[in-house]
Amino acid sequence: MKRMRLKLDRRRFLLDLMPKSSVCAEIGVHTGRFSTNILEVVHPRELHLIDPWKHETSALYQRALFGGRVDSGQQAMDARYHAVLDHFKTNIDSGQVKVHRGYSSEVLTTFPDHYFDWMYIDGNHLYEFVMQDLQLALMKSKPGGYITGDDYGREGWWEGGVERAVDEFCRSQRVELIAIRNNQFILKIRSAGSRTV
C-alpha cells in the first residue's frame, strides 16, 4: 500500500490536470493500480484499459515486468488480467470501465478518430512501440486533448526509448509540451489550425 501511495504522489499532479468526467484510456495496465487512481481522482465517464497481458519470452524482455521478471509466465499474466476484471467488476458492470485485452496498435484502431479526451501511455517502452502509441494517441484523441505517460527520463531495459520517442514526437507533431515532472510527460494536442512554434 505504501508503494502504491508513493506512485500516486508522484503522478497526482498529472491526474489533477486531466478533465473530470472525461473519456480516457490507459495503455499498459499491469495490475490496475494506476487505473484505480484515475477513477478516484479524475472520475472519468469512460476509462478504457488496454493491455495484452501477454508474457514475452524473448531475451530482450528479460528485465521487463511482462517478461523475465514474471515467475510463472503466461499463467501469471492471465491471473493479472482476471484480477483486474474482478477488481473493476462494479465499474465494468456500470459501463464506466471497459477492459480491452490486446495490443494497443490493434485495440486503438477500433475507435473513431478524436474519441478520447486524454490517454496515458505506459506500455512497451521500446522506442518503436512508444512512438506508435504516441501517433495513435494523436489520431484518436480530440484537438485540445492530452497525451500523457510514464517513465520519461528513467533508465531501464528499454534504453531510453520513452524519452527519445517523446522528444522526437514533440518536434514533429502538433503538440505542446505542458510538463515533464516525476518521470511523467504531459502533451497537449493543438487544434488543426494552430501554428507550431
Residue pairs with C-beta under 8 A, 6 or more apart in sequence:
4 33
7 33
7 34
7 37
8 34
8 37
10 182
10 183
10 184
11 34
11 37
11 150
11 182
11 184
12 37
12 41
13 179
13 181
13 182
13 184
14 148
14 179
14 181
14 184
14 186
15 37
15 38
15 41
15 42
16 41
17 146
17 178
17 179
17 186
18 24
18 41
18 42
18 117
18 118
18 146
18 148
19 42
19 117
19 118
20 42
20 43
20 44
21 43
21 44
21 45
22 42
22 44
22 45
22 117
22 118
23 44
23 45
23 46
23 48
23 115
23 116
23 117
24 38
24 42
24 44
24 46
24 47
24 48
24 116
24 117
24 118
24 119
24 120
25 47
25 48
25 49
25 50
25 108
25 116
25 119
25 120
26 34
26 35
26 38
26 47
26 48
26 49
26 50
26 119
26 120
26 122
27 50
27 51
27 104
27 119
27 120
27 121
27 122
27 123
27 133
27 137
28 50
28 51
28 104
28 121
28 122
28 123
28 124
28 150
29 35
29 49
29 50
29 51
29 53
29 84
29 99
30 51
30 65
30 66
30 80
30 122
31 80
31 83
31 84
32 49
32 83
32 84
32 87
32 88
34 120
34 122
35 47
35 49
35 84
35 88
35 97
36 87
38 44
38 47
38 120
39 47
39 91
39 96
39 97
44 96
45 96
46 95
46 96
46 97
46 98
47 91
47 96
47 97
47 98
48 97
48 98
48 100
48 116
49 84
49 88
49 97
49 98
49 99
49 100
50 100
50 102
50 104
50 107
50 108
50 123
51 81
51 100
51 101
51 123
52 101
52 102
52 103
53 66
53 77
53 78
53 80
53 81
53 101
54 66
54 74
54 77
55 66
55 67
55 70
55 73
55 74
55 76
55 77
56 64
56 66
56 67
57 67
57 73
58 67
60 67
60 126
60 157
61 67
61 68
61 157
62 68
62 157
63 69
63 156
63 157
64 157
66 77
70 76
70 77
81 101
84 99
85 92
85 99
88 97
88 99
91 97
92 98
92 99
100 107
104 123
104 132
104 133
104 136
105 132
105 133
105 136
108 136
108 137
108 140
109 136
111 140
112 140
113 139
113 140
114 140
114 141
114 142
114 143
115 140
115 141
115 142
116 137
116 140
116 141
116 142
116 145
117 141
117 142
117 145
117 146
118 141
118 145
118 146
118 147
118 148
119 137
119 140
119 141
119 146
119 147
119 148
120 148
120 149
120 150
121 130
121 133
121 134
121 137
121 147
121 148
121 149
121 150
122 149
122 150
122 151
123 129
123 130
123 133
124 130
124 158
125 151
125 156
125 157
125 158
125 161
125 162
126 158
126 159
126 161
127 158
127 160
127 161
127 164
127 165
128 161
129 161
130 149
130 161
130 162
130 165
130 166
131 165
131 168
131 169
133 149
134 147
134 165
134 166
134 169
134 173
135 169
135 173
137 147
138 147
138 173
138 174
138 175
138 189
141 147
141 189
142 189
143 189
143 190
143 191
143 192
144 188
144 189
144 191
145 188
145 189
146 178
146 186
146 187
146 188
146 189
147 175
147 186
147 187
147 189
148 184
148 185
148 186
148 187
149 162
149 166
149 184
149 185
150 162
150 183
150 184
151 158
151 162
151 183
152 162
152 163
152 166
152 180
152 183
152 184
152 185
153 162
153 163
153 180
153 183
154 162
154 183
166 185
166 187
169 175
169 187
170 177
170 187
174 189
174 190
174 192
174 194
174 196
175 187
175 188
175 189
175 190
176 187
176 188
176 190
176 197
177 185
177 186
177 187
178 186
178 187
178 188
179 185
179 186
180 186
190 196
